[in-house]
């Protein structure tokens, strides 16, 4: 039998690394960072740009811990493909942390604007409408080793995940209505009110986009006289739901009572409705007049009316439960009974639908004036004893309930953009698309582990968030490119999801997931010859590369020849 000429076979995971490398190159991430953030002259390997790309890759491959990145580089060929000149041992945590420090020191906002502008130019991202939303992210630990006075403070605040025991920071993210492309992010101290972040983010967007004529879409926390007048006076445009403060509520309710016509707005398979009224107020001695656009949504009506009915039923059940406990336990005084009733109405938000009356009908009994057994044959003196006996009646206000049902489904929006520039229909569309920023925050927290963060220095956390936003940008660019090309060729992906053909709106995670088993193979022969190979692509994978504008050569063995020769 002849001797086996094969000496060894080495296989390393490749996954979707070639796709990432292609997009990193188009976005110029490493190049931009290296041009602006020079390394210490003593460092000859792994520039700040390369380290940033490595950390971004780690986040995409679910390796958020800096200390695990070198193990990841050793176990797969992923970083070798993206950064072929860097050995796995160079990705140690101190070196990566040094890059985070350098990014923060240079100025995250400057880098963010340069990279985002490059992406928007390369992929033709539009930005006529921008959405902003905030979320809180919890940390595990004190995270109080601030190195500068300008960094955020990781502290306790209002937790949106209801974890009052954990410190947090506030993360504000602005996205374009064009595919929810992330435009700008900024971290704030954990006790910062959302109201204080919106104008700062608007200013950042004006600097990034170089203009003020975009429409800034936010939630109701934007609407304060200080915020909206500042944006208006600075030449900007906004739209957001009006909070139910008395000043806005009175205008809203009056408009509902007095309006005589509404326009129909086609939406999905039905119609919404809308009308508008002026909203005028004085602020710092100046009169402002904006538009209050009032929209009606049948879906919102169904939800709110059902909620009202459920709360009314729960209120009545709670009052029946109280009636059974009257004059016992902790319900023996009018004060305690009144508090219990008030708490029920507040809990179920039914104060306007019910009145209640506490009735006291004291019971008078008599007892011997003196203690002990009375003397036989002598009259016994008696004294009257009065004991409170409370009852409770609950009155349902039918008229108030009918009025509340009439208002269900209506909600007010406030904007300063003219009807010529923003019709009622366009205003509804802009508000409906606010889900894009909320969806991006959910994606960050669920799919890519925005929290917990494994860093304990606030400055490094801010720099890491800058890299995290680039991850979200890359995902959107992948999705947007695929969907745009699918639309142009008018043919979706076949066999992309189970039992589905012609898929036209693929998610980036599923697109990249199709390449998870791609591997590079190095075969070493006994005579010292090295043979190279890479997993062959199937029809679906080739089609995905086509819609992603990634050349097939990125997955050919010749692409990795130099790397194998140096192994």
C-alpha positions as CSV (number, residue, x, y, z in Angstrom):
1,X,0.0,0.0,0.0
2,X,1.4,3.4,-0.9
3,X,2.1,5.9,1.8
4,X,-0.6,8.5,2.4
5,X,0.7,11.8,1.0
6,X,-1.6,13.8,3.3
7,X,0.1,15.1,6.4
8,X,-2.7,17.2,8.1
9,X,-5.9,19.1,7.5
10,X,-6.7,22.4,9.3
11,X,-10.2,23.8,9.2
12,X,-11.2,27.2,10.5
13,X,-14.6,29.0,10.5
14,X,-15.1,31.8,8.1
15,X,-18.8,32.5,8.3
16,X,-19.8,35.8,6.9
17,X,-16.5,37.5,7.5
18,X,-15.8,38.2,3.8
19,X,-19.1,40.1,3.6
20,X,-18.2,42.2,6.7
21,X,-14.8,42.9,5.3
22,X,-16.4,44.1,2.0
23,X,-18.7,46.5,3.9
24,X,-16.0,47.7,6.3
25,X,-13.9,48.6,3.3
26,X,-16.8,50.5,1.6
27,X,-17.5,52.4,4.7
28,X,-13.9,53.3,5.3
29,X,-14.1,52.7,9.1
30,X,-10.5,51.8,9.8
31,X,-9.1,54.3,7.4
32,X,-11.1,57.3,8.8
33,X,-10.2,56.4,12.4
34,X,-6.5,55.9,11.6
35,X,-6.3,59.2,9.8
36,X,-7.6,61.0,12.8
37,X,-6.5,59.0,15.8
38,X,-2.8,58.2,15.5
39,X,-1.2,55.4,17.5
40,X,1.6,55.8,20.0
41,X,4.8,55.6,18.0
42,X,5.9,52.6,20.1
43,X,3.0,50.5,18.8
44,X,3.9,48.8,15.5
45,X,0.9,46.4,15.3
46,X,-2.9,46.9,15.5
47,X,-3.8,50.5,14.8
48,X,-6.8,52.1,16.5
49,X,-8.8,51.7,13.3
50,X,-8.0,48.0,13.1
51,X,-8.8,47.5,16.8
52,X,-12.1,49.2,16.3
53,X,-13.0,47.0,13.4
54,X,-12.0,43.9,15.5
55,X,-14.3,45.0,18.3
56,X,-17.2,45.7,15.9
57,X,-16.7,42.2,14.5
58,X,-16.8,40.8,18.0
59,X,-20.1,42.5,18.7
60,X,-21.6,41.1,15.5
61,X,-20.4,37.6,16.4
62,X,-21.7,37.9,19.9
63,X,-18.3,38.4,21.6
64,X,-18.9,41.6,23.5
65,X,-16.2,41.0,26.2
66,X,-12.8,42.5,25.3
67,X,-10.9,39.7,27.1
68,X,-12.5,37.1,24.9
69,X,-11.6,38.6,21.5
70,X,-8.2,37.1,21.4
71,X,-9.7,33.6,22.0
72,X,-12.2,34.3,19.3
73,X,-9.4,35.3,16.9
74,X,-7.5,32.1,17.7
75,X,-10.5,29.8,17.3
76,X,-11.7,31.1,13.9
77,X,-10.3,32.6,10.7
78,X,-12.9,35.5,10.9
79,X,-10.5,38.2,12.1
80,X,-7.7,36.8,9.9
81,X,-9.8,37.4,6.8
82,X,-10.8,40.9,7.8
83,X,-7.4,41.9,9.2
84,X,-5.0,39.3,7.6
85,X,-1.8,41.0,9.0
86,X,-2.8,40.8,12.6
87,X,-2.0,37.8,14.8
88,X,-4.6,36.6,17.3
89,X,-2.4,37.4,20.3
90,X,-2.6,41.1,19.4
91,X,-6.2,41.4,20.4
92,X,-5.6,41.4,24.2
93,X,-8.0,43.5,26.4
94,X,-5.5,46.2,27.5
95,X,-4.7,47.0,23.8
96,X,-8.4,47.2,22.9
97,X,-9.2,49.3,26.0
98,X,-6.3,51.7,24.9
99,X,-8.2,52.1,21.6
100,X,-11.4,53.0,23.5
101,X,-9.5,55.6,25.5
102,X,-8.0,57.1,22.4
103,X,-11.3,57.3,20.6
104,X,-12.9,59.1,23.5
105,X,-9.9,61.5,23.9
106,X,-10.1,62.4,20.2
107,X,-13.8,63.1,20.2
108,X,-16.5,60.6,19.5
109,X,-18.8,63.1,17.8
110,X,-16.1,64.0,15.2
111,X,-15.4,60.4,14.3
112,X,-19.1,59.5,14.3
113,X,-19.9,62.3,11.8
114,X,-17.1,61.4,9.4
115,X,-18.0,57.7,9.3
116,X,-21.7,58.3,9.0
117,X,-21.2,60.9,6.3
118,X,-19.1,58.4,4.4
119,X,-21.8,55.7,4.8
120,X,-24.5,58.1,3.7
121,X,-22.6,59.1,0.6
122,X,-21.5,55.6,-0.4
123,X,-25.0,54.1,0.0
124,X,-27.1,57.2,-0.9
125,X,-29.0,57.4,2.4
126,X,-31.7,60.1,2.5
127,X,-32.5,62.1,5.6
128,X,-35.6,64.2,5.0
129,X,-37.2,62.8,8.1
130,X,-35.3,61.8,11.3
131,X,-36.6,59.9,14.3
132,X,-35.3,60.0,17.8
133,X,-35.9,57.8,20.8
134,X,-34.1,57.1,24.1
135,X,-33.7,54.0,26.2
136,X,-32.0,53.2,29.5
137,X,-29.3,50.5,29.7
138,X,-28.4,48.9,33.0
139,X,-24.9,48.0,34.2
140,X,-23.7,45.5,36.7
141,X,-21.3,47.2,39.2
142,X,-20.6,50.7,40.3
143,X,-18.9,52.0,37.1
144,X,-17.8,55.1,39.0
145,X,-14.1,55.3,38.0
146,X,-14.6,58.4,35.8
147,X,-11.4,59.7,34.4
148,X,-12.7,63.1,33.3
149,X,-15.3,65.6,34.4
150,X,-16.9,65.6,31.0
151,X,-17.9,61.9,30.9
152,X,-21.3,60.6,31.8
153,X,-22.2,59.5,35.3
154,X,-23.4,55.9,35.7
155,X,-26.0,56.3,38.4
156,X,-29.5,55.4,39.5
157,X,-32.5,56.9,37.7
158,X,-35.9,56.0,36.2
159,X,-35.3,52.5,34.9
160,X,-37.4,51.6,31.8
161,X,-36.9,48.0,32.6
162,X,-38.0,48.6,36.3
163,X,-34.7,47.6,37.8
164,X,-34.3,50.2,40.5
165,X,-31.4,48.2,42.0
166,X,-29.1,48.7,39.0
167,X,-27.2,51.7,37.9
168,X,-27.8,52.9,34.4
169,X,-27.1,55.4,31.6
170,X,-29.5,56.9,29.0
171,X,-28.8,56.1,25.4
172,X,-30.3,58.4,22.7
173,X,-30.4,57.2,19.1
174,X,-31.5,59.1,16.0
175,X,-32.3,57.2,12.8
176,X,-33.4,58.2,9.3
177,X,-36.8,57.2,8.0
178,X,-34.8,55.7,5.1
179,X,-34.5,52.1,6.3
180,X,-34.1,53.2,10.0
181,X,-30.4,54.0,9.3
182,X,-28.8,55.1,12.6
183,X,-27.5,58.7,12.2
184,X,-26.2,59.7,15.6
185,X,-26.0,58.4,19.1
186,X,-25.1,59.9,22.4
187,X,-25.0,58.6,26.0
188,X,-26.2,60.6,29.0
189,X,-26.0,60.2,32.7
190,X,-28.3,57.7,34.3
191,X,-30.5,60.4,36.0
192,X,-31.0,62.5,32.9
193,X,-34.6,63.3,32.0
194,X,-35.6,62.4,28.4
195,X,-36.8,65.9,27.9
196,X,-33.3,67.3,28.2
197,X,-31.9,65.1,25.4
198,X,-34.0,66.0,22.4
199,X,-32.7,69.4,21.6
200,X,-29.1,68.3,22.0
201,X,-29.7,65.4,19.5
202,X,-31.4,67.8,17.1
203,X,-28.3,70.1,17.2
204,X,-26.1,67.0,16.5
205,X,-28.2,66.1,13.5
206,X,-28.1,69.6,12.1
207,X,-24.3,69.4,12.2
208,X,-24.2,65.9,10.7
209,X,-26.6,66.6,7.9
210,X,-25.5,70.2,7.3
211,X,-29.1,71.5,7.2
212,X,-32.1,72.3,9.3
213,X,-35.0,71.6,7.0
214,X,-35.5,67.9,7.9
215,X,-38.5,66.9,10.0
216,X,-37.6,65.8,13.5
217,X,-40.0,63.2,14.8
218,X,-40.0,62.3,18.5
219,X,-42.3,61.1,21.3
220,X,-44.3,63.4,23.6
221,X,-41.3,64.2,25.8
222,X,-40.1,66.6,23.2
223,X,-43.1,68.8,23.7
224,X,-42.1,71.4,26.2
225,X,-42.4,75.2,25.4
226,X,-38.6,75.5,25.9
227,X,-37.8,72.7,23.5
228,X,-40.2,73.4,20.6
229,X,-39.6,77.2,20.6
230,X,-35.9,76.7,20.5
231,X,-36.1,74.4,17.5
232,X,-38.6,76.7,15.8
233,X,-36.5,79.8,16.4
234,X,-33.4,78.0,15.1
235,X,-35.1,77.2,11.8
236,X,-35.9,73.6,12.5
237,X,-39.1,71.5,12.1
238,X,-40.6,69.0,14.5
239,X,-43.6,66.8,15.1
240,X,-44.5,64.9,18.2
241,X,-47.6,63.8,20.1
242,X,-48.9,66.4,22.6
243,X,-48.6,65.3,26.2
244,X,-51.8,65.5,28.2
245,X,-50.9,68.5,30.3
246,X,-53.9,70.8,31.0
247,X,-52.7,73.5,28.5
248,X,-52.7,71.0,25.6
249,X,-55.7,68.9,26.9
250,X,-58.0,71.9,26.9
251,X,-57.2,72.8,23.3
252,X,-57.6,69.1,22.3
253,X,-61.0,68.6,24.0
254,X,-62.3,71.9,22.7
255,X,-61.3,71.0,19.2
256,X,-63.1,67.6,19.4
257,X,-66.3,69.3,20.6
258,X,-66.3,72.1,18.0
259,X,-64.9,70.6,14.8
260,X,-67.4,69.9,12.0
261,X,-65.4,68.0,9.4
262,X,-62.5,65.5,9.1
263,X,-60.5,64.3,6.1
264,X,-60.2,60.6,5.3
265,X,-56.7,59.3,5.2
266,X,-56.1,55.9,3.4
267,X,-54.2,53.6,5.7
268,X,-53.5,49.9,5.2
269,X,-56.9,48.3,4.3
270,X,-59.1,51.1,5.7
271,X,-59.2,54.7,6.5
272,X,-58.0,56.9,9.3
273,X,-59.3,60.5,9.8
274,X,-57.8,63.8,10.8
275,X,-58.3,67.6,11.1
276,X,-56.2,70.4,12.6
277,X,-56.6,73.5,14.8
278,X,-54.1,76.3,15.7
279,X,-52.3,76.1,18.9
280,X,-51.1,79.5,20.3
281,X,-49.2,80.3,23.5
282,X,-46.9,82.9,24.9
283,X,-43.3,82.1,25.9
284,X,-40.8,84.6,27.1
285,X,-42.9,87.5,25.9
286,X,-43.3,86.1,22.4
287,X,-46.4,84.6,20.9
288,X,-46.1,81.4,19.0
289,X,-48.7,79.7,16.8
290,X,-48.2,76.0,15.8
291,X,-50.5,73.4,14.3
292,X,-52.3,70.8,16.4
293,X,-53.1,67.9,14.1
294,X,-55.7,65.6,15.6
295,X,-55.8,62.1,14.1
296,X,-58.3,59.3,14.6
297,X,-57.1,55.7,14.4
298,X,-59.8,52.9,14.5
299,X,-57.2,50.4,15.9
300,X,-56.4,52.8,18.7
301,X,-60.2,53.2,19.4
302,X,-60.6,49.5,19.7
303,X,-57.7,49.2,22.2
304,X,-58.6,52.2,24.3
305,X,-62.4,51.5,24.5
306,X,-61.7,47.9,25.5
307,X,-59.3,49.1,28.1
308,X,-61.8,51.5,29.6
309,X,-64.4,48.8,29.8
310,X,-62.0,46.4,31.5
311,X,-61.0,49.0,34.0
312,X,-64.6,49.8,34.8
313,X,-65.3,46.2,35.4
314,X,-62.3,45.8,37.7
315,X,-63.2,49.0,39.6
316,X,-66.7,47.7,40.3
317,X,-65.3,44.3,41.4
318,X,-62.8,46.1,43.7
319,X,-65.6,48.2,45.3
320,X,-67.7,45.0,45.9
321,X,-64.7,43.5,47.7
322,X,-64.4,46.6,49.9
323,X,-68.1,46.5,50.8
324,X,-67.6,43.0,52.2
325,X,-64.8,44.3,54.4
326,X,-66.5,47.5,55.7
327,X,-66.5,48.0,59.5
328,X,-63.8,45.3,59.8
329,X,-60.1,45.1,59.6
330,X,-58.6,48.4,58.5
331,X,-61.9,49.8,57.2
332,X,-63.5,51.0,60.4
333,X,-63.1,54.8,59.8
334,X,-64.4,57.1,57.1
335,X,-60.8,58.3,56.4
336,X,-59.5,54.7,55.8
337,X,-62.5,53.9,53.6
338,X,-62.1,57.0,51.6
339,X,-58.4,56.3,51.0
340,X,-59.2,52.8,49.9
341,X,-61.8,54.0,47.4
342,X,-59.5,56.7,46.0
343,X,-56.7,54.2,45.6
344,X,-58.9,51.9,43.5
345,X,-60.0,54.8,41.2
346,X,-56.4,55.9,40.7
347,X,-55.2,52.3,40.1
348,X,-57.6,51.7,37.3
349,X,-57.7,55.3,36.1
350,X,-61.4,55.6,36.4
351,X,-61.7,58.7,38.6
352,X,-63.8,60.5,35.9
353,X,-66.2,57.6,35.6
354,X,-67.3,57.0,39.2
355,X,-68.6,58.9,42.2
356,X,-68.9,57.1,45.6
357,X,-70.7,58.0,48.8
358,X,-69.7,56.8,52.2
359,X,-72.8,56.5,54.5
360,X,-72.5,56.2,58.2
361,X,-75.6,54.9,60.0
362,X,-74.5,54.6,63.6
363,X,-75.9,51.7,65.7
364,X,-76.8,52.6,69.2
365,X,-76.7,49.9,71.9
366,X,-76.9,50.1,75.7
367,X,-74.8,48.6,78.4
368,X,-74.7,48.7,82.2
369,X,-73.2,51.9,83.6
370,X,-71.2,49.9,86.1
371,X,-69.1,46.9,85.8
372,X,-70.1,43.6,87.4
373,X,-73.4,41.9,88.1
374,X,-76.2,44.3,89.0
375,X,-77.8,44.0,92.5
376,X,-80.8,41.9,92.6
377,X,-84.1,43.8,92.9
378,X,-82.5,47.2,92.2
379,X,-82.8,49.0,88.9
380,X,-79.7,49.0,86.7
381,X,-78.4,52.2,85.2
382,X,-77.7,52.0,81.4
383,X,-75.6,54.1,79.1
384,X,-75.9,54.5,75.3
385,X,-73.0,53.3,73.2
386,X,-72.8,54.5,69.6
387,X,-70.9,52.5,67.0
388,X,-70.2,53.6,63.5
389,X,-71.7,51.5,60.8
390,X,-70.5,52.4,57.3
391,X,-72.0,51.5,54.0
392,X,-70.8,52.4,50.5
393,X,-72.6,53.3,47.3
394,X,-70.9,53.6,43.9
395,X,-72.4,55.7,41.1
396,X,-71.3,55.2,37.5
397,X,-71.3,58.4,35.4
398,X,-72.7,57.2,32.1
399,X,-72.3,60.6,30.4
400,X,-68.6,60.8,31.3
401,X,-68.0,57.3,30.0
402,X,-69.8,58.1,26.7
403,X,-67.7,61.3,26.3
404,X,-64.5,59.2,27.0
405,X,-65.6,56.7,24.4
406,X,-66.1,59.5,21.9
407,X,-62.5,60.7,22.5
408,X,-61.1,57.2,22.2
409,X,-59.0,56.8,19.0
410,X,-58.2,60.5,18.7
411,X,-54.7,61.8,19.6
412,X,-53.1,65.2,19.1
413,X,-49.8,65.9,17.3
414,X,-48.0,69.3,17.4
415,X,-45.8,70.6,14.6
416,X,-44.5,73.9,13.3
417,X,-44.2,72.8,9.7
418,X,-46.7,74.5,7.3
419,X,-49.6,72.6,5.7
420,X,-47.9,73.1,2.3
421,X,-44.8,71.3,3.4
422,X,-46.5,68.7,5.7
423,X,-50.1,67.7,5.0
424,X,-52.2,65.9,7.6
425,X,-51.6,62.6,5.7
426,X,-47.9,63.1,5.7
427,X,-47.9,64.0,9.4
428,X,-49.7,60.7,10.2
429,X,-47.2,58.8,8.1
430,X,-44.2,60.5,9.8
431,X,-45.6,59.6,13.3
432,X,-46.5,56.0,12.3
433,X,-42.8,55.5,11.3
434,X,-41.6,56.4,14.8
435,X,-41.6,52.7,15.4
436,X,-38.3,52.6,13.4
437,X,-36.2,54.1,16.2
438,X,-38.0,52.0,18.8
439,X,-37.4,48.9,16.8
440,X,-33.7,49.8,16.5
441,X,-33.5,50.0,20.3
442,X,-35.2,46.7,20.7
443,X,-32.8,45.1,18.2
444,X,-29.8,46.5,20.1
445,X,-31.0,45.1,23.4
446,X,-32.3,41.7,22.2
447,X,-30.1,40.6,19.4
448,X,-26.8,42.3,20.1
449,X,-26.6,42.6,23.9
450,X,-26.5,46.3,24.5
451,X,-26.7,45.3,28.1
452,X,-25.1,44.1,30.2
453,X,-22.0,46.1,29.4
454,X,-18.7,44.5,30.6
455,X,-16.8,47.8,31.0
456,X,-16.6,49.8,34.2
457,X,-15.1,53.1,33.0
458,X,-17.8,55.6,31.7
459,X,-15.4,57.0,29.1
460,X,-14.8,53.5,27.6
461,X,-18.6,52.8,27.8
462,X,-19.2,55.9,25.6
463,X,-16.6,54.8,23.1
464,X,-17.9,51.3,23.0
465,X,-21.4,52.7,22.3
466,X,-19.9,54.5,19.3
467,X,-18.7,51.2,17.9
468,X,-22.0,49.5,18.8
469,X,-23.9,52.1,16.7
470,X,-21.6,51.2,13.7
471,X,-22.8,47.6,14.2
472,X,-26.4,48.8,13.8
473,X,-25.4,50.8,10.8
474,X,-23.7,47.9,9.0
475,X,-26.8,45.7,9.6
476,X,-29.1,48.3,8.1
477,X,-26.8,48.8,5.1
478,X,-26.9,45.1,4.4
479,X,-30.7,44.9,4.6
480,X,-31.2,48.1,2.6
481,X,-28.8,46.9,-0.2
482,X,-30.5,43.5,-0.4
483,X,-34.0,45.0,-0.5
484,X,-33.1,47.7,-3.0
485,X,-31.6,45.1,-5.4
486,X,-34.5,42.7,-4.9
487,X,-36.9,45.5,-5.8
488,X,-34.9,46.5,-8.9
489,X,-34.7,42.9,-10.3
490,X,-38.3,42.3,-9.1
491,X,-37.4,38.9,-7.7
492,X,-36.9,37.8,-4.1
493,X,-34.8,35.1,-2.6
494,X,-36.0,31.5,-3.0
495,X,-35.8,28.9,-0.2
496,X,-34.5,31.6,2.1
497,X,-36.9,30.9,5.0
498,X,-38.6,27.5,5.6
499,X,-41.2,26.8,2.9
500,X,-41.0,30.3,1.5
501,X,-40.1,31.6,-1.9
502,X,-39.6,35.1,-3.3
503,X,-38.7,36.6,0.0
504,X,-38.3,40.4,-0.6
505,X,-37.7,41.8,2.9
506,X,-34.9,39.7,4.4
507,X,-33.4,40.6,7.7
508,X,-29.6,41.0,7.9
509,X,-29.3,38.4,10.7
510,X,-30.9,35.8,8.4
511,X,-28.8,36.8,5.4
512,X,-25.6,36.5,7.3
513,X,-26.7,33.4,9.0
514,X,-26.8,31.5,5.7
515,X,-23.0,31.7,5.8
516,X,-22.4,30.4,9.3
517,X,-21.0,27.0,8.2
518,X,-18.6,28.4,5.5
519,X,-15.0,27.3,6.4
520,X,-11.5,27.7,5.1
521,X,-9.4,24.5,4.7
522,X,-5.6,24.3,4.7
523,X,-4.2,20.9,3.6
524,X,-0.5,20.1,4.3
525,X,1.1,17.4,2.2
526,X,4.0,15.2,3.4
527,X,6.3,16.9,0.8
528,X,5.6,20.3,2.4
529,X,3.0,21.4,-0.3
530,X,0.2,23.5,1.0
531,X,-3.2,23.3,-0.6
532,X,-5.9,25.9,0.0
533,X,-9.7,25.5,-0.3
534,X,-12.9,27.1,1.0
535,X,-16.4,25.7,1.3
536,X,-18.3,25.9,-2.0
537,X,-21.3,28.2,-2.1
538,X,-24.7,26.9,-2.8
539,X,-27.3,28.6,-5.1
540,X,-28.9,30.6,-2.3
541,X,-25.6,31.9,-0.9
542,X,-24.5,33.1,-4.4
543,X,-27.9,34.8,-4.8
544,X,-27.5,36.5,-1.4
545,X,-24.0,37.8,-2.5
546,X,-25.6,39.2,-5.7
547,X,-28.3,41.2,-3.8
548,X,-25.6,42.4,-1.3
549,X,-23.3,43.6,-4.1
550,X,-20.5,41.4,-2.7
551,X,-18.3,39.9,-5.4
552,X,-18.1,36.1,-5.5
553,X,-14.3,36.5,-5.4
554,X,-14.6,37.4,-1.7
555,X,-15.4,33.7,-1.1
556,X,-12.7,32.2,-3.3
557,X,-9.6,30.4,-2.1
558,X,-7.4,32.7,-4.1
559,X,-8.5,35.5,-1.8
560,X,-6.9,33.7,1.2
561,X,-3.8,32.4,-0.5
562,X,-1.4,34.9,1.1
563,X,-2.9,34.2,4.5
564,X,-2.4,30.4,4.1
565,X,1.1,30.8,2.8
566,X,2.0,32.6,6.0
567,X,0.5,30.1,8.4
